[in-house]
């Protein structure tokens, strides 16, 4: 029923306030300059993330649904639209770092203006359709919280000072080597994947549908830095027989010899993290590798990447618990001892071998929000499970992240699979 939702019975106000506060906490300690600079075309300044997530609520929720709402600044429609063609012209993505104005302080004023208006709308009793848009906006902002962290890391990595974004808490300690990887068998057959029932999900997570999978085995933990070091030492980045054609072209063009942010100094590898430059931890999961690198490693190991259907089939019975951003570690952690699948959620996004395509019967939503996911179902690969930069409670077993196969600046790693 599309009627008003009683605020006291609706946790949406708390969710909205929590998400908005969490986003602003991420910029604590950043200068206006830190928040303005854009380190590459695929990244965005922290200031832009703050403004764009606010523009989403203003444009999708307040302007059409809040009677008497006063738009903060009409120019922001051009500055902070991301890719919504139906909503008009916008600043080209590679030029977002040119926005020295509005200042960070002005963006925070914009956020307060919109936050107050959304809360007033909810308190006044928002119809379910509007409440659903606000929930979508909260989930959208959580995605940008992760992007904000990954983009800050990329930005700080370009500076020779290798500055620390957050002090590690607790301080890192040398981890014991994880046990040898074990492969857990799963029987083939018809299984259902995709979101169904109650609870939020993005449109690309459904409809739920049947798929046929062959019997397979899935590694009980993520691939580690120590295993990746063996791949490097064995000439993994020099052997074209391990690589897809486009991947080998990316290796040569980019001069790839190790994961992004790795540097070899005096015979040892260091890596840039949100805690500054750190020695590579051998027991921790490898991260900041592309799909091309993940696929080449799997070929070198005599294995393969799992499909997204295999991954979801294995993950569905498991609790959604792991090393997320809420732990404040902000770096992947070694696997803890135990039986069964570990690290399925958190630590690093796991590349699958599945292209990001629509599920059977998928239909994008009507209007501008229909541009959210469906328009990107070309040239991308699916990642599953979330990372150490993903907000707590944001992912599900059905959650489909997606990036182009050359992307490396996200917290992306891999888990191996094999056929039976």
Backbone torsions as a table, in degrees:
resi	resn	phi	psi	omega
1	UNK	NA	131.0	-174.4
2	UNK	-91.4	60.2	-179.4
3	UNK	-114.6	176.2	-179.9
4	UNK	-60.0	144.0	179.1
5	UNK	-103.4	119.9	179.8
6	UNK	-59.1	126.7	-174.2
7	UNK	-62.5	-40.7	-176.5
8	UNK	-66.9	-20.1	178.4
9	UNK	-101.7	5.3	-175.2
10	UNK	-120.3	115.1	-178.8
11	UNK	-75.6	6.3	-174.5
12	UNK	-65.9	-35.6	178.3
13	UNK	-60.7	-45.8	179.4
14	UNK	-63.9	-43.8	178.0
15	UNK	-59.2	-47.7	-177.9
16	UNK	-60.9	-48.7	-179.7
17	UNK	-62.9	-39.9	-179.4
18	UNK	-64.7	-46.4	-178.3
19	UNK	-63.2	-43.9	-178.5
20	UNK	-63.5	-40.6	179.1
21	UNK	-66.7	-41.4	-179.7
22	UNK	-62.0	-40.6	179.9
23	UNK	-61.3	-45.8	-177.7
24	UNK	-68.6	-29.1	177.4
25	UNK	-66.0	-27.1	-178.4
26	UNK	-67.2	-24.1	-177.5
27	UNK	-94.8	5.1	178.2
28	UNK	-57.9	124.2	-179.6
29	UNK	94.4	-10.6	177.8
30	UNK	-82.5	138.7	172.9
31	UNK	-81.9	168.8	174.8
32	UNK	-58.6	-37.8	178.4
33	UNK	-65.7	-44.0	177.3
34	UNK	-55.6	-39.9	-174.0
35	UNK	-82.8	-7.0	-175.6
36	UNK	-102.1	-33.5	-171.1
37	UNK	-71.6	141.8	176.1
38	UNK	-113.0	122.6	-171.1
39	UNK	-87.3	-19.1	177.1
40	UNK	-165.8	169.2	-176.2
41	UNK	-62.4	-34.2	-176.6
42	UNK	-80.3	-13.7	179.4
43	UNK	-99.2	165.4	176.9
44	UNK	-131.3	150.5	176.7
45	UNK	-64.4	150.7	177.9
46	UNK	-57.3	-37.8	179.9
47	UNK	-62.3	-37.4	179.2
48	UNK	-68.5	-40.4	176.8
49	UNK	-59.0	-43.4	179.3
50	UNK	-60.4	-40.8	-176.5
51	UNK	-78.8	-41.3	-177.5
52	UNK	-62.9	-43.0	179.6
53	UNK	-64.7	-28.6	176.2
54	UNK	-75.3	-42.8	175.0
55	UNK	-56.0	-37.8	-179.3
56	UNK	-58.7	-48.5	179.9
57	UNK	-66.1	-40.2	-178.7
58	UNK	-64.9	-43.4	-173.2
59	UNK	-81.4	-42.0	-175.2
60	UNK	-85.1	-27.7	-172.6
61	UNK	-113.7	-58.1	-169.1
62	UNK	-73.5	-50.3	-176.1
63	UNK	-57.2	-44.3	-179.3
64	UNK	-85.9	-17.3	-168.5
65	UNK	-124.6	-12.7	-179.0
66	UNK	-103.9	106.7	-177.8
67	UNK	-60.7	129.5	177.7
68	UNK	78.3	7.7	-179.7
69	UNK	-64.6	136.1	178.2
70	UNK	-101.4	116.7	177.5
71	UNK	-61.5	134.4	-175.0
72	UNK	-63.9	-48.7	179.3
73	UNK	-157.4	113.8	-177.7
74	UNK	-57.8	-26.4	-179.5
75	UNK	-66.0	-21.7	-177.7
76	UNK	-67.3	-20.5	175.8
77	UNK	-59.0	-38.8	179.9
78	UNK	-79.0	-38.8	-173.7
79	UNK	-73.6	-33.4	-165.8
80	UNK	-122.7	8.1	166.3
81	UNK	-70.7	137.3	-178.3
82	UNK	-91.4	-67.3	-175.5
83	UNK	-144.5	19.0	-176.1
84	UNK	-84.4	95.1	-176.9
85	UNK	-61.1	-35.6	-176.3
86	UNK	-72.1	-10.2	-177.8
87	UNK	-104.7	9.6	171.2
88	UNK	109.5	-176.8	-178.0
89	UNK	-68.0	158.3	-177.6
90	UNK	-152.8	161.9	176.3
91	UNK	-67.1	134.6	179.5
92	UNK	-61.2	139.2	-175.6
93	UNK	-53.5	-44.9	-178.0
94	UNK	-64.7	-10.2	-176.9
95	UNK	-103.7	8.1	-179.7
96	UNK	-62.9	-29.3	179.5
97	UNK	-74.7	-3.7	177.0
98	UNK	-85.3	-4.0	-174.1
99	UNK	-84.8	77.2	173.6
100	UNK	-67.7	-26.2	172.9
101	UNK	-125.3	145.5	2.4
102	UNK	-67.7	155.3	-178.9
103	UNK	-71.5	167.0	176.1
104	UNK	-59.6	-40.2	179.0
105	UNK	-61.7	-40.4	179.4
106	UNK	-66.5	-37.5	177.8
107	UNK	-63.9	-39.8	178.4
108	UNK	-67.0	-33.4	173.2
109	UNK	-63.6	-42.4	177.2
110	UNK	-59.3	-43.4	179.8
111	UNK	-62.6	-43.9	179.8
112	UNK	-63.1	-40.8	179.1
113	UNK	-58.5	-47.5	-177.3
114	UNK	-74.1	-41.4	179.0
115	UNK	-58.2	-46.8	179.8
116	UNK	-61.1	-39.5	-178.3
117	UNK	-69.4	-37.9	178.6
118	UNK	-67.3	-42.2	178.3
119	UNK	-62.1	-42.2	177.9
120	UNK	-61.3	-38.8	178.4
121	UNK	-64.4	-43.2	179.2
122	UNK	-66.3	-43.5	179.9
123	UNK	-63.2	-33.2	178.8
124	UNK	-73.3	-8.7	178.7
125	UNK	95.8	80.6	-178.5
126	UNK	-79.6	136.5	173.2
127	UNK	-58.5	158.1	-176.5
128	UNK	-57.7	-40.2	-179.3
129	UNK	-60.7	-37.0	178.3
130	UNK	-73.9	-41.6	176.6
131	UNK	-58.6	-39.0	177.7
132	UNK	-63.3	-38.4	177.0
133	UNK	-65.2	-38.2	178.8
134	UNK	-66.3	-40.4	176.8
135	UNK	-63.5	-41.7	175.4
136	UNK	-59.1	-41.6	178.7
137	UNK	-62.8	-36.9	177.4
138	UNK	-65.6	-45.1	178.4
139	UNK	-64.2	-38.6	176.4
140	UNK	-61.7	-42.3	179.7
141	UNK	-67.0	-34.9	176.5
142	UNK	-64.5	-36.5	174.4
143	UNK	-60.5	-40.0	-179.7
144	UNK	-73.9	-23.4	172.1
145	UNK	-60.8	-43.9	178.5
146	UNK	-67.4	-42.9	178.3
147	UNK	-62.1	-38.1	179.0
148	UNK	-59.6	-44.2	179.4
149	UNK	-65.5	-45.4	-178.3
150	UNK	-67.6	-34.0	179.1
151	UNK	-73.0	-36.0	174.8
152	UNK	-63.5	-42.9	177.9
153	UNK	-58.8	-45.3	179.7
154	UNK	-63.2	-40.4	179.1
155	UNK	-62.5	-50.2	-177.8
156	UNK	-65.4	-28.0	180.0
157	UNK	-70.3	-18.5	179.8
158	UNK	-80.9	-13.8	-175.8
159	UNK	-95.9	127.4	-180.0
160	UNK	-58.3	-18.9	178.1
161	UNK	-69.4	-19.1	179.4
162	UNK	48.3	52.7	-173.2
163	UNK	-65.1	153.7	178.2
164	UNK	-89.8	127.6	176.0
165	UNK	-81.2	-43.1	176.7
166	UNK	-140.3	137.1	174.0
167	UNK	-68.4	137.1	179.6
168	UNK	-65.3	135.3	-179.9
169	UNK	-141.8	109.1	1.2
170	UNK	-76.9	170.0	179.4
171	UNK	-62.0	141.8	-178.5
172	UNK	-65.7	145.8	174.8
173	UNK	-125.7	157.7	-179.8
174	UNK	-68.2	125.1	-177.3
175	UNK	-91.8	150.0	174.0
176	UNK	-70.5	152.1	178.4
177	UNK	-63.0	135.1	179.0
178	UNK	-69.5	157.1	176.9
179	UNK	-65.0	162.6	178.2
180	UNK	-55.7	143.0	-178.8
181	UNK	-64.5	140.3	175.9
182	UNK	-117.1	148.1	-178.9
183	UNK	-109.9	123.0	-174.7
184	UNK	-98.2	127.7	-175.5
185	UNK	-81.3	147.1	174.1
186	UNK	-133.3	132.4	-179.8
187	UNK	-74.2	144.7	176.5
188	UNK	-77.9	174.0	179.2
189	UNK	142.6	-167.7	178.6
190	UNK	-89.7	128.6	178.0
191	UNK	-134.7	161.5	178.2
192	UNK	-104.9	137.1	173.3
193	UNK	-130.4	164.9	-179.7
194	UNK	100.2	158.4	-175.7
195	UNK	-78.3	139.3	173.9
196	UNK	-149.4	152.6	175.3
197	UNK	89.7	-153.9	-173.3
198	UNK	-81.4	164.0	176.4
199	UNK	95.3	155.4	-177.0
200	UNK	-71.7	145.7	168.3
201	UNK	-155.1	148.3	173.5
202	UNK	-71.1	156.2	-174.5
203	UNK	-59.5	-32.3	-177.0
204	UNK	-71.8	-9.6	179.6
205	UNK	-82.3	-4.8	-178.4
206	UNK	-138.0	179.8	-2.0
207	UNK	-72.8	159.9	173.4
208	UNK	-67.5	149.0	-173.5
209	UNK	-160.2	165.3	179.7
210	UNK	-88.0	141.1	173.2
211	UNK	-134.8	152.3	175.7
212	UNK	-101.7	124.3	176.5
213	UNK	-118.6	146.1	172.0
214	UNK	-80.5	159.0	174.3
215	UNK	-60.3	141.9	-175.7
216	UNK	-152.6	169.3	172.8
217	UNK	-123.3	144.3	-178.5
218	UNK	-124.6	134.7	179.9
219	UNK	-60.1	142.6	-176.7
220	UNK	-79.0	-8.6	179.0
221	UNK	-148.9	172.4	178.8
222	UNK	-77.2	157.2	173.5
223	UNK	-67.0	136.5	-174.4
224	UNK	-98.1	166.9	174.0
225	UNK	-62.4	-36.5	178.6
226	UNK	-61.0	-42.5	178.2
227	UNK	-66.9	-34.7	178.2
228	UNK	-70.6	-35.0	176.1
229	UNK	-61.3	-36.7	176.8
230	UNK	-66.1	-38.3	176.3
231	UNK	-61.1	-44.1	178.6
232	UNK	-63.8	-46.9	-177.1
233	UNK	-63.3	-28.0	-179.4
234	UNK	-87.5	9.8	177.1
235	UNK	82.1	25.8	-177.1
236	UNK	-57.4	-34.7	180.0
237	UNK	-86.5	1.9	-179.0
238	UNK	-115.7	-2.1	-174.9
239	UNK	-106.9	104.7	-177.5
240	UNK	-65.3	-19.3	-178.8
241	UNK	-69.1	-16.4	179.8
242	UNK	-86.0	-14.2	-165.1
243	UNK	-110.9	145.8	165.4
244	UNK	-63.3	155.4	-174.9
245	UNK	-58.0	-48.0	179.5
246	UNK	-66.3	-31.9	177.5
247	UNK	-66.5	-43.8	179.3
248	UNK	-64.5	-36.6	175.7
249	UNK	-63.1	-38.9	178.5
250	UNK	-67.0	-38.1	177.3
251	UNK	-59.9	-46.9	-177.5
252	UNK	-70.5	-42.9	-178.0
253	UNK	-67.9	-40.9	-176.9
254	UNK	-89.8	-7.7	-177.1
255	UNK	64.0	35.2	-177.4
256	UNK	-67.9	130.2	174.1
257	UNK	-132.9	-3.9	-177.7
258	UNK	-168.0	171.2	175.3
259	UNK	-57.8	157.1	176.5
260	UNK	-55.5	141.1	178.2
261	UNK	81.5	-8.5	177.8
262	UNK	-78.0	138.8	172.6
263	UNK	-136.2	134.7	178.2
264	UNK	-92.3	124.4	179.5
265	UNK	-133.7	121.5	179.3
266	UNK	54.0	41.3	175.4
267	UNK	80.6	3.0	178.8
268	UNK	-126.6	148.9	-179.8
269	UNK	-93.3	137.2	168.8
270	UNK	-119.0	161.1	-179.9
271	UNK	-140.1	149.9	176.4
272	UNK	-82.9	132.9	178.9
273	UNK	-132.0	176.4	174.8
274	UNK	-69.9	-8.0	173.9
275	UNK	-101.4	15.6	-176.5
276	UNK	91.9	-170.7	-179.0
277	UNK	-76.1	131.1	-175.7
278	UNK	-135.0	153.3	170.6
279	UNK	-61.5	144.4	175.1
280	UNK	-64.7	125.2	179.8
281	UNK	-85.6	111.8	-174.1
282	UNK	-58.0	-35.1	-174.6
283	UNK	-82.6	-12.7	-177.1
284	UNK	-79.9	157.6	177.9
285	UNK	-65.2	139.8	173.9
286	UNK	-67.1	144.1	179.8
287	UNK	-144.4	170.3	-176.7
288	UNK	62.6	44.6	172.3
289	UNK	-116.6	148.3	-179.5
290	UNK	-82.5	170.2	172.6
291	UNK	-59.2	-41.7	-179.8
292	UNK	-58.1	-43.7	179.8
293	UNK	-67.8	-42.0	179.8
294	UNK	-61.4	-42.9	-180.0
295	UNK	-66.3	-40.3	179.4
296	UNK	-65.4	-40.9	178.1
297	UNK	-61.9	-45.0	-179.3
298	UNK	-60.3	-41.3	177.6
299	UNK	-63.1	-44.6	178.3
300	UNK	-59.6	-37.7	-178.5
301	UNK	-80.7	-2.3	-177.9
302	UNK	74.7	22.3	-179.7
303	UNK	-123.3	-157.3	176.0
304	UNK	-152.9	171.5	171.9
305	UNK	-83.2	148.4	176.3
306	UNK	-72.1	156.5	168.6
307	UNK	-77.8	162.8	179.3
308	UNK	-68.7	-28.5	176.6
309	UNK	-67.6	-42.0	176.6
310	UNK	-61.7	-45.3	-177.9
311	UNK	-61.1	-47.3	-178.1
312	UNK	-66.2	-39.4	178.0
313	UNK	-58.9	-41.6	-179.9
314	UNK	-73.6	-32.4	-173.1
315	UNK	-84.6	-23.0	-171.5
316	UNK	-54.2	-41.4	-177.5
317	UNK	-78.0	-6.2	-170.3
318	UNK	-89.6	149.8	173.0
319	UNK	-68.0	145.6	-179.6
320	UNK	-87.0	81.1	-176.8
321	UNK	-138.2	144.7	179.8
322	UNK	170.2	-166.5	-177.8
323	UNK	-87.2	88.6	178.1
324	UNK	-101.4	-179.3	-178.2
325	UNK	-60.5	-29.3	-179.9
326	UNK	-61.6	-21.0	177.3
327	UNK	-72.7	-16.8	-178.3
328	UNK	64.6	13.8	174.3
329	UNK	-74.4	-40.9	177.0
330	UNK	57.8	26.8	175.7
331	UNK	-154.5	147.5	178.3
332	UNK	-64.4	144.3	-177.4
333	UNK	-113.3	151.1	176.1
334	UNK	-59.9	153.9	177.5
335	UNK	-66.8	139.9	175.5
336	UNK	-84.5	152.6	178.3
337	UNK	-61.3	147.9	178.3
338	UNK	162.6	175.4	179.8
339	UNK	-101.8	155.4	175.0
340	UNK	77.7	-171.1	-177.5
341	UNK	-69.6	134.1	176.6
342	UNK	-128.3	157.4	176.8
343	UNK	62.2	26.5	177.9
344	UNK	-70.8	-26.0	178.0
345	UNK	-124.7	137.8	-179.2
346	UNK	84.3	-174.7	-177.6
347	UNK	67.7	-77.9	178.6
348	UNK	-140.4	147.0	169.9
349	UNK	-65.0	138.7	-175.5
350	UNK	-104.7	118.3	175.9
351	UNK	-63.5	137.5	168.0
352	UNK	-110.6	168.5	178.7
353	UNK	-89.4	11.4	-175.5
354	UNK	-94.6	131.6	172.7
355	UNK	-69.0	147.6	178.2
356	UNK	-79.7	100.8	-176.3
357	UNK	-130.7	161.1	178.5
358	UNK	-70.0	143.7	171.7
359	UNK	-72.4	160.9	175.1
360	UNK	-55.4	135.7	178.4
361	UNK	73.0	10.4	177.4
362	UNK	-65.8	136.3	173.5
363	UNK	-137.3	127.1	177.1
364	UNK	-65.8	153.1	178.8
365	UNK	-65.3	158.1	178.5
366	UNK	-73.6	149.8	175.3
367	UNK	82.1	-166.4	-174.1
368	UNK	-61.9	-35.2	-179.2
369	UNK	-64.8	-16.5	175.4
370	UNK	-67.0	-14.0	176.5
371	UNK	-83.3	-1.7	-170.0
372	UNK	-62.5	-50.7	-173.5
373	UNK	-124.8	-42.6	-169.4
374	UNK	-59.4	-33.9	-175.2
375	UNK	-69.3	-10.7	-178.4
376	UNK	-100.9	12.0	-176.6
377	UNK	-82.3	58.8	177.8
378	UNK	-160.2	126.4	174.3
379	UNK	75.2	16.6	-178.5
380	UNK	-121.3	158.8	174.4
381	UNK	-120.4	151.8	-174.2
382	UNK	-87.6	137.7	171.4
383	UNK	-118.8	150.5	-176.6
384	UNK	-130.2	154.7	163.3
385	UNK	100.2	-17.2	-179.5
386	UNK	83.1	175.9	-176.1
387	UNK	-142.9	-178.2	177.7
388	UNK	-69.7	-8.0	176.7
389	UNK	-106.8	1.1	179.5
390	UNK	-81.8	132.7	178.2
391	UNK	-59.8	144.0	176.8
392	UNK	-57.0	135.7	176.1
393	UNK	79.3	6.2	-175.3
394	UNK	-88.5	-29.5	-173.3
395	UNK	-101.5	164.5	177.8
396	UNK	-140.4	170.5	175.7
397	UNK	-63.4	-24.8	-177.9
398	UNK	-90.9	-5.5	-172.3
399	UNK	-64.9	130.1	-179.5
400	UNK	-115.6	104.9	169.0
401	UNK	-88.2	159.5	-178.9
402	UNK	-153.4	141.5	176.5
403	UNK	-149.0	158.5	174.6
404	UNK	-66.5	155.5	-170.1
405	UNK	-67.4	-15.3	179.8
406	UNK	-91.6	-7.0	-173.1
407	UNK	-67.3	135.3	-176.2
408	UNK	-130.5	-14.5	-169.7
409	UNK	-83.0	-8.8	173.0
410	UNK	-78.4	164.2	175.3
411	UNK	-78.3	74.7	-174.4
412	UNK	-114.8	132.8	178.6
413	UNK	-138.7	-148.2	-176.3
414	UNK	-160.0	159.0	172.5
415	UNK	-130.4	139.4	-176.4
416	UNK	-88.3	155.0	173.4
417	UNK	-136.3	165.4	175.6
418	UNK	-150.6	156.0	178.1
419	UNK	-80.2	153.4	171.2
420	UNK	-102.8	NA	NA
